[in-house]
Amino acid sequence: MRTTVGGILLLGLGSALAAGCGDEPLGSAEGPPPVAGGTLLVTDDGRWAIASDPDRASIHVVDLERREALHRIELTAADEPGRGVEGADGRVHVVLRRSGEVLTLDPASGEVRERRAVCAAPRGIDVEPDTGGLVVACAEGLLVRLPASGGDRSVTTLEPDLRDVIALSGDRFFLSRFQSAELLLVEGGAIVERMRPPIAESIGFGSATQVPTVAWRTRAHPDGAIMVHQLSTSTQLGTLSVPSGQYYGGDCVTGVVRSAVTVFDAATGPRSAGISGASLVVDLVADESELHFAAASEPGNLLPLNGVRTMRSSMLAGSPACNTAIDPYPLSPSAAIAVALTPSGARVAQYRDPALLRVDGGMGVVDIPLPGGRVEHLGYSLFHEAAGSGATCASCHPEGGDDGHTWLFDIGARRTQTLRGGILQTAPFHWDGEVADVGAVMQGTFVGRMGGEMPRDYELESFGAWMDALPALPAPRIDAGSVDRGRAAFEGAGCADCHTGDRGTNNATTDVGTGGEFQVPALEELAYRAPYLHDGSAGSLADVILTHGRGGTLSDGERTDLEAYLRSR
């Protein structure tokens, strides 16, 4: 056990879950998937709560009138249930993030009516107000429209990293992008406007500038759309060359990454506020006067920053000021992963372990346990732990990937790298290859810079195993002929000399004229990882091909095919 503050027992890395302080990690190597948030839906009549539970490969149907869990729909780890939406007929549609399907169920009976294939990586879902059909935002960059019951889908290709979709009337949609926190307005299948939350100036570090990243959740709002996202420091933040040069501080005062909320108002422009007192905010819901947030961090060596928090809507201003006061929700049993409101205004929060819904309404606070048992896993807990800074590993590596951000250190710019696809095979770590193993990463970053406590050996073992089991995102479906031609161009241009093997890396450091000796990165998920190179200087794969290695010697057609091959990895 880690520490106690003010008489409250604070648990690090799931230490309490290892009661008796045994020497073995808890849970399988794969363990539960990283937190995604936004997994709770309350139906329009207030009768049912539908809670996706990727930790237990289940969807729960809860009777809110009787305050009890009614049905558990058991799935598999290959499904990963996510966002849900209610159709006009009262059926509920849930995206299955990993299997690439939409599941349709009847809340009253708990019966699964159908499963429809939709795309490689579905994320957001909504109902079109004009047709009653479904619309799904897919991470690979597709906007897929499905008739409410059966029929062929229609697909619009936009840009990768799509997250949430809000269907408007007149063939118009709001679409969020996960890493960049962009909000796209799409009309007639084309992007007509791009919006981002405002940059925060002078928040901690004296003159630091923080830019929007990682749009965890975007919902409809009476003024347009509301987004909970992160802000990440884009000015010089500290040193990587000193083994213990802490560059994180506490929460939003001096932390280099923090949570914020922005309303995109078509009439007045964006209104934002920083969210203090909460870490890793992954969901929100708004009523007329208040905003409610779900903070998914696991408790670390600070006072708890998890659970549900409430902010007055009037605190939204023109820029995301720091130290915004928020009122704590009733004492949180664990990390909250989703929040919703009933038509009567009761707040419903979903907690992951122990799994339960907490309802705060006219009957007072009621906890509704969800079946499936505990899912204790030390590796998962450490990855989501709020360290001394209030930041978590998941803050910069959301869902085990990356935030798309380029950080400025004393040694230069360094873009966040993804952890998915089998990270242990790429040791040594970091762009410069100067970090030998997971223990060195935790000592230098989690302890030395994030202000956490050094994990014990069995915790490190569980942490490494859990990360190493994170699957890469599925590649977009690309014309096979173009991929085959691109593979030939890849080999002909000598790319395979360094980008070799299943992962596409020889793990060596080399100088290819980009500013020094850098470790050869793996090639998975390239469709999702713009900008590219160690300093984020290449905005697209086309830019990488033109400037990297011998790609510039290829013909236009060969470069196009090579890009297709790289996107298909």
C-alpha positions in Angstrom: 0.0 0.0 0.0 1.2 3.4 -1.0 0.3 6.2 1.4 -2.5 7.8 3.4 -3.5 11.4 3.3 -5.9 13.0 5.8 -7.0 9.6 7.1 -8.2 8.4 3.6 -6.5 5.3 2.4 -4.9 5.9 -1.1 -4.0 3.0 -3.2 -1.4 2.9 -5.9 -1.2 0.5 -8.8 -4.1 -1.5 -7.4 -2.0 -2.3 -4.4 -5.1 -2.9 -2.2 -6.1 -5.5 -4.8 -3.0 -7.5 -3.8 -4.1 -7.8 -0.2 -1.4 -9.6 1.7 1.2 -8.1 -0.7 1.9 -11.3 -2.7 4.6 -11.5 -5.3 2.3 -12.4 -8.3 0.6 -9.9 -10.6 -3.2 -10.0 -10.6 -5.2 -10.8 -13.8 -4.1 -12.2 -17.2 -1.4 -10.6 -19.3 -4.0 -9.1 -21.6 -6.3 -7.9 -18.9 -9.1 -5.3 -19.5 -8.8 -2.9 -22.4 -7.7 0.7 -21.8 -10.4 3.1 -20.7 -12.4 4.7 -23.6 -15.2 6.3 -21.7 -18.7 7.3 -22.8 -20.1 3.8 -22.4 -23.4 4.7 -20.7 -26.8 5.5 -22.3 -30.1 6.4 -20.6 -33.2 5.9 -22.8 -35.4 8.9 -23.6 -38.2 7.6 -21.3 -35.8 7.3 -18.3 -36.6 3.6 -17.8 -33.4 1.9 -18.9 -29.7 2.5 -18.6 -27.6 0.6 -21.1 -24.0 0.2 -19.8 -21.3 -1.1 -22.1 -18.7 -3.0 -20.0 -15.6 -3.8 -22.1 -13.8 -4.9 -18.9 -16.2 -7.8 -18.6 -17.0 -8.2 -22.3 -20.7 -7.4 -21.5 -23.6 -5.0 -22.0 -25.8 -4.4 -18.9 -29.4 -3.4 -19.1 -30.5 -1.7 -15.8 -34.1 -1.0 -14.8 -33.8 2.5 -13.4 -37.4 2.4 -12.0 -36.7 -0.7 -9.9 -33.0 0.2 -9.4 -31.7 -3.2 -10.4 -29.6 -4.8 -13.1 -32.0 -6.7 -15.3 -30.0 -8.3 -18.2 -26.4 -9.0 -18.9 -25.5 -9.6 -22.6 -22.3 -11.5 -22.6 -19.9 -10.9 -25.5 -16.2 -11.8 -26.0 -12.9 -9.9 -25.7 -12.9 -9.6 -29.5 -16.0 -7.3 -29.4 -15.3 -4.4 -26.9 -18.6 -2.7 -26.6 -18.5 1.1 -26.7 -20.9 4.0 -27.4 -24.6 3.4 -27.7 -27.7 5.3 -29.1 -31.4 4.7 -28.9 -33.4 4.4 -32.1 -36.9 5.8 -32.7 -38.4 2.3 -32.1 -36.8 2.1 -28.6 -34.2 -0.4 -29.6 -30.6 0.4 -28.6 -27.6 0.2 -31.0 -24.1 -0.3 -29.5 -20.8 -0.1 -31.5 -18.4 -3.0 -31.0 -15.1 -1.3 -31.3 -12.9 -4.3 -31.9 -15.1 -6.6 -34.0 -16.2 -3.7 -36.2 -20.0 -4.2 -35.8 -23.1 -2.5 -34.5 -25.2 -4.6 -32.1 -28.9 -4.0 -31.8 -30.8 -5.0 -28.6 -34.2 -4.8 -27.1 -33.8 -3.3 -23.6 -37.0 -4.8 -22.1 -36.2 -8.4 -23.1 -32.4 -8.1 -23.3 -32.6 -9.9 -26.7 -29.9 -9.2 -29.3 -31.8 -8.6 -32.5 -28.9 -8.3 -34.9 -25.2 -7.6 -35.4 -24.2 -5.7 -38.5 -20.7 -5.3 -39.9 -19.9 -1.6 -40.3 -16.2 -0.8 -40.5 -12.8 -1.7 -39.1 -12.8 0.6 -36.1 -16.3 2.0 -35.2 -16.2 4.7 -32.5 -19.2 7.1 -32.4 -22.8 6.5 -33.2 -26.0 8.6 -33.6 -29.4 8.6 -35.2 -30.1 10.8 -38.2 -33.1 13.0 -37.3 -34.4 13.1 -40.9 -34.4 9.4 -41.6 -34.1 7.5 -38.4 -31.1 5.7 -39.8 -27.8 5.1 -37.9 -24.6 7.0 -38.6 -21.3 5.7 -37.4 -17.9 7.5 -37.1 -15.0 5.1 -37.8 -11.4 5.7 -36.6 -10.0 4.8 -40.1 -11.8 7.9 -41.4 -15.2 6.6 -42.6 -18.6 8.0 -42.0 -21.0 5.0 -42.4 -24.8 5.3 -42.7 -27.0 2.4 -42.0 -30.8 2.1 -42.4 -32.4 1.6 -39.0 -33.3 -2.0 -39.8 -31.4 -3.9 -42.5 -30.4 -2.7 -45.9 -27.2 -1.6 -47.5 -24.8 0.8 -45.9 -23.4 4.0 -47.5 -19.9 5.1 -46.9 -18.2 8.6 -47.0 -14.4 8.7 -46.8 -13.2 11.7 -44.8 -10.1 11.8 -42.6 -8.7 9.3 -40.1 -9.0 9.4 -36.3 -12.7 10.1 -36.2 -14.3 9.8 -32.8 -17.8 11.0 -32.1 -20.6 11.9 -34.5 -23.6 14.2 -34.0 -26.2 13.9 -36.7 -27.9 17.2 -37.6 -30.8 17.8 -40.0 -30.2 18.4 -43.7 -27.4 15.9 -44.3 -25.1 17.7 -41.9 -22.9 16.2 -39.1 -20.5 17.2 -36.4 -17.5 14.9 -36.2 -14.8 15.0 -33.6 -11.2 13.8 -34.2 -9.6 12.1 -31.3 -6.0 13.2 -31.2 -6.2 16.7 -32.5 -9.5 17.6 -30.7 -10.8 19.0 -34.0 -14.5 19.4 -34.6 -15.5 19.0 -38.2 -18.7 20.2 -39.8 -19.6 17.9 -42.7 -22.3 18.8 -45.2 -23.2 16.7 -48.2 -20.3 14.4 -47.6 -17.7 17.2 -47.5 -15.9 19.0 -44.7 -17.0 22.6 -44.7 -15.6 23.9 -41.4 -12.9 23.0 -38.9 -12.9 24.1 -35.3 -10.6 23.5 -32.3 -10.8 24.6 -28.7 -8.8 27.7 -27.9 -5.2 27.7 -26.9 -4.5 28.3 -23.2 -1.9 30.9 -22.4 0.1 31.4 -19.2 -1.1 28.3 -17.4 1.7 27.1 -15.1 5.4 27.3 -16.0 5.1 31.1 -16.2 4.6 31.6 -19.9 3.6 28.1 -21.0 1.2 27.6 -23.9 -1.2 24.7 -24.0 -2.9 23.4 -27.1 -5.9 21.2 -27.4 -5.4 17.4 -27.7 -7.4 14.2 -27.2 -11.1 14.8 -27.5 -12.4 12.0 -25.2 -16.1 12.8 -25.6 -18.2 15.1 -27.8 -21.9 15.5 -27.4 -24.7 17.6 -28.8 -25.4 20.9 -27.0 -28.2 23.5 -27.4 -25.5 26.0 -28.8 -23.9 23.4 -31.1 -21.5 20.8 -29.5 -19.7 20.3 -26.3 -16.3 18.5 -26.0 -14.2 17.3 -23.1 -10.6 17.2 -24.1 -7.1 17.7 -22.9 -4.7 20.6 -23.1 -1.0 19.8 -23.6 2.0 22.1 -23.2 3.6 23.1 -26.5 6.3 25.4 -25.1 9.6 24.3 -23.5 8.6 22.1 -20.5 11.7 20.6 -19.1 14.6 18.3 -19.6 15.0 14.8 -20.8 18.8 14.8 -20.4 18.7 14.9 -16.6 17.7 11.6 -15.1 15.4 13.1 -12.6 14.2 16.5 -13.9 10.6 16.7 -12.9 8.5 18.7 -15.4 5.1 17.9 -14.1 3.5 19.8 -11.2 0.0 19.4 -9.7 -3.2 19.2 -11.5 -3.9 22.2 -13.9 -1.7 24.7 -12.1 1.7 23.4 -13.3 0.8 20.1 -15.0 1.8 19.8 -18.6 -1.4 18.0 -19.5 -4.8 18.6 -18.0 -8.5 18.3 -18.8 -10.8 21.0 -20.2 -14.2 21.5 -21.6 -15.3 23.5 -24.6 -18.7 24.5 -26.0 -18.6 25.2 -29.8 -21.2 28.0 -30.1 -21.9 29.0 -33.7 -23.1 32.5 -32.6 -20.3 33.5 -30.2 -17.4 31.2 -30.8 -15.9 28.6 -28.4 -16.3 28.9 -24.7 -13.9 26.9 -22.5 -13.0 26.1 -18.9 -10.2 24.1 -17.3 -11.3 21.2 -15.1 -9.3 21.2 -11.8 -9.6 18.5 -9.2 -10.1 15.7 -11.7 -7.8 13.6 -13.8 -8.3 11.8 -17.1 -11.8 13.1 -17.7 -13.3 10.8 -20.4 -17.0 11.7 -20.5 -19.4 14.6 -19.8 -23.1 15.5 -19.9 -24.7 18.9 -19.5 -28.0 20.2 -18.3 -29.3 23.8 -18.2 -27.0 24.9 -15.4 -24.3 22.3 -14.7 -21.7 20.1 -16.4 -21.0 16.7 -15.0 -17.7 14.9 -15.7 -16.5 11.3 -15.4 -12.8 11.1 -14.3 -11.3 7.7 -15.0 -7.9 7.9 -13.2 -7.0 5.2 -10.7 -6.0 6.6 -7.3 -2.3 7.2 -6.9 -0.3 9.1 -4.3 -2.5 12.2 -4.4 -6.0 12.8 -3.0 -8.4 11.0 -5.3 -8.9 12.7 -8.7 -11.3 10.1 -10.0 -15.1 9.7 -9.9 -17.7 12.3 -11.0 -17.4 16.1 -10.6 -19.8 18.9 -11.3 -19.1 22.4 -12.7 -21.5 25.3 -13.2 -22.1 26.1 -16.9 -21.5 29.8 -16.2 -17.8 29.0 -15.6 -17.4 28.5 -19.4 -15.5 31.6 -20.7 -13.6 32.6 -23.8 -10.4 30.7 -22.8 -9.8 27.7 -20.6 -8.7 29.5 -17.4 -7.0 27.4 -14.7 -8.2 26.6 -11.2 -11.8 26.5 -12.1 -13.7 25.5 -9.0 -15.7 22.3 -9.2 -17.8 20.6 -6.6 -17.1 17.0 -5.7 -19.9 14.4 -6.4 -20.7 12.0 -3.6 -17.7 10.0 -2.5 -16.6 7.9 -5.5 -16.1 4.2 -5.1 -13.7 4.0 -8.0 -12.8 5.4 -11.3 -15.9 6.7 -13.3 -15.9 5.9 -17.0 -19.2 7.4 -18.0 -22.0 9.7 -16.9 -25.6 10.4 -18.0 -28.7 12.2 -17.0 -32.3 10.9 -16.8 -35.2 13.1 -18.2 -36.0 14.1 -14.6 -32.4 15.3 -14.0 -31.1 12.4 -11.9 -27.4 11.8 -12.5 -26.2 8.3 -13.4 -22.5 7.4 -13.2 -20.9 4.2 -14.3 -17.9 2.9 -12.3 -15.7 0.1 -13.6 -14.4 -1.9 -10.6 -16.4 -2.8 -8.7 -18.9 -2.5 -11.5 -21.9 -0.4 -10.6 -24.2 2.5 -11.5 -24.6 5.2 -9.0 -27.9 7.1 -9.3 -28.4 10.5 -7.6 -31.9 11.7 -7.9 -35.2 12.0 -6.1 -34.6 8.8 -4.1 -31.2 10.0 -2.9 -28.0 8.2 -3.9 -28.5 4.5 -4.8 -25.8 2.1 -6.0 -26.8 -0.6 -8.5 -24.3 -3.4 -8.7 -23.5 -4.8 -12.1 -22.7 -8.6 -12.4 -19.4 -10.0 -13.6 -17.1 -9.8 -10.6 -13.9 -7.8 -10.1 -11.4 -7.3 -12.8 -8.3 -6.4 -10.8 -5.2 -6.0 -12.8 -2.1 -4.2 -11.6 -0.8 -3.3 -15.1 -4.1 -1.6 -16.0 -4.2 0.2 -12.7 -0.7 1.5 -13.1 -1.3 2.8 -16.6 -4.3 4.8 -15.4 -2.9 5.9 -12.1 -2.9 9.6 -11.3 0.7 10.2 -10.3 2.0 13.1 -8.2 1.2 15.4 -11.0 -2.4 14.2 -11.5 -1.3 13.0 -15.0 -1.6 9.4 -16.0 0.2 7.3 -18.6 -3.1 7.3 -20.4 -3.1 11.1 -20.6 -0.4 11.1 -23.3 -1.0 7.5 -24.5 -4.9 7.5 -24.7 -6.2 4.0 -25.2 -2.6 2.8 -25.3 -1.9 4.8 -28.4 -0.7 8.4 -28.6 -2.0 11.9 -28.3 -0.5 13.1 -31.6 1.4 15.8 -29.7 5.0 17.0 -30.2 6.6 17.9 -26.9 9.5 20.4 -26.6 12.5 19.3 -24.4 16.0 20.7 -24.0 17.2 18.1 -26.6 14.6 19.1 -29.1 11.1 18.2 -30.3 9.8 14.7 -29.6 6.5 13.3 -30.8 4.6 10.9 -28.5 4.9 7.3 -29.6 2.2 4.6 -29.6 2.4 1.7 -27.2 0.2 -0.7 -29.1 1.1 -3.7 -31.2 3.7 -5.4 -28.9 5.8 -2.6 -27.3 8.3 -4.9 -25.5 9.6 -6.1 -28.9 10.8 -2.6 -29.7 13.2 -2.1 -26.7 15.2 0.0 -26.1 12.6 2.7 -25.9 12.1 6.4 -26.8 13.1 8.0 -30.1 16.8 8.1 -29.1 16.8 4.5 -27.9 18.4 5.6 -24.6 15.9 3.8 -22.3 16.7 0.1 -21.8 13.6 -1.4 -20.4 10.2 -0.8 -18.7 11.8 -0.3 -15.3 14.0 2.5 -16.7 10.9 4.1 -18.3 9.1 4.1 -15.0 12.1 5.4 -13.1 12.7 8.2 -15.5 9.2 9.3 -16.5 6.7 8.0 -14.0 8.8 8.7 -10.9 11.3 11.4 -12.0 9.0 13.5 -14.1 5.4 12.6 -13.2 6.0 12.5 -9.5 4.8 8.9 -9.0 6.2 6.2 -6.8 8.4 3.5 -8.2 6.5 0.3 -8.7 7.6 -3.0 -7.2 9.0 -5.8 -9.4 5.7 -7.7 -9.7 3.9 -4.5 -10.6 6.4 -3.7 -13.3 6.0 -7.2 -14.7 2.2 -6.9 -14.8 2.5 -3.4 -16.3 4.8 -4.6 -19.1 2.7 -7.6 -19.9 -0.5 -5.6 -20.0 1.0 -3.0 -22.4 2.6 -5.6 -24.6 -0.8 -7.2 -25.1 -2.4 -4.0 -26.4 -3.5 -4.8 -30.0 -2.7 -2.4 -32.8 -5.7 -0.7 -34.4 -7.0 -2.5 -37.5 -5.7 -1.0 -40.7 -8.1 0.6 -43.2 -9.4 -1.5 -46.0 -7.4 -0.5 -49.0 -7.3 -1.7 -52.6 -5.3 -4.9 -52.7 -3.6 -4.1 -56.1 -2.3 -0.7 -54.8 -1.1 -2.4 -51.6 0.8 -5.0 -53.6 2.4 -2.4 -55.9 3.3 -0.3 -52.8 5.0 -3.3 -51.2 7.2 -3.7 -54.2 8.0 0.0 -54.2 8.8 -0.3 -50.4 11.3 -3.1 -51.0 12.7 -1.5 -54.2 13.5 1.8 -52.4 15.4 0.0 -49.7 12.8 0.8 -47.0 13.0 -2.8 -45.8 16.7 -2.4 -44.9 15.6 -0.7 -41.7 11.8 -1.4 -41.5 12.1 -5.1 -41.4 10.2 -8.0 -39.9 6.5 -8.2 -38.8 6.7 -4.9 -36.8 8.6 -3.1 -39.5 11.6 -2.2 -37.4 15.1 -3.5 -36.8 15.1 -1.6 -33.4 18.4 0.0 -34.4 19.3 3.7 -34.2 20.3 5.3 -37.5 20.8 8.8 -39.1 18.7 9.2 -42.2 19.3 13.0 -42.4 16.5 14.0 -40.1 18.6 15.6 -37.4 20.5 12.9 -35.6 20.5 9.2 -34.6 16.9 8.0 -34.0 15.5 4.5 -33.4 13.7 3.0 -36.3 10.0 3.1 -35.4 7.6 0.3 -36.1 5.1 0.7 -38.9 1.8 -0.4 -37.4 -1.1 2.1 -37.3 0.5 4.5 -39.7 -2.9 5.5 -41.0 -3.7 6.9 -37.5 -0.3 8.5 -36.5 0.1 11.8 -38.3 2.1 13.9 -37.8 5.2 11.8 -38.4 8.9 11.5 -37.6 10.5 12.2 -34.2 9.7 15.9 -34.3 6.2 15.7 -35.9 7.6 17.7 -38.9 5.9 15.5 -41.6 2.2 16.2 -41.7 1.4 13.3 -43.9 2.7 10.0 -45.2 3.2 11.7 -48.6 5.6 14.1 -46.9 7.5 11.3 -45.2 7.9 9.4 -48.5 9.2 12.5 -50.3 11.8 13.4 -47.6 12.7 10.1 -46.1 15.3 7.6 -47.4 15.0 7.1 -51.2 11.3 7.7 -51.4 11.9 10.9 -53.4 13.4 8.9 -56.3 10.1 7.1 -56.9 7.5 8.1 -59.5 4.3 9.7 -58.5 2.4 6.5 -59.0 4.9 4.5 -57.0 4.7 7.0 -54.1 0.9 6.8 -54.2 1.1 3.0 -54.0 3.7 3.1 -51.3 1.5 5.3 -49.2 -1.4 2.8 -49.7 0.9 0.0 -48.5 2.0 1.9 -45.4 -1.6 2.8 -44.5 -2.5 -0.9 -44.8 0.1 -2.0 -42.2 
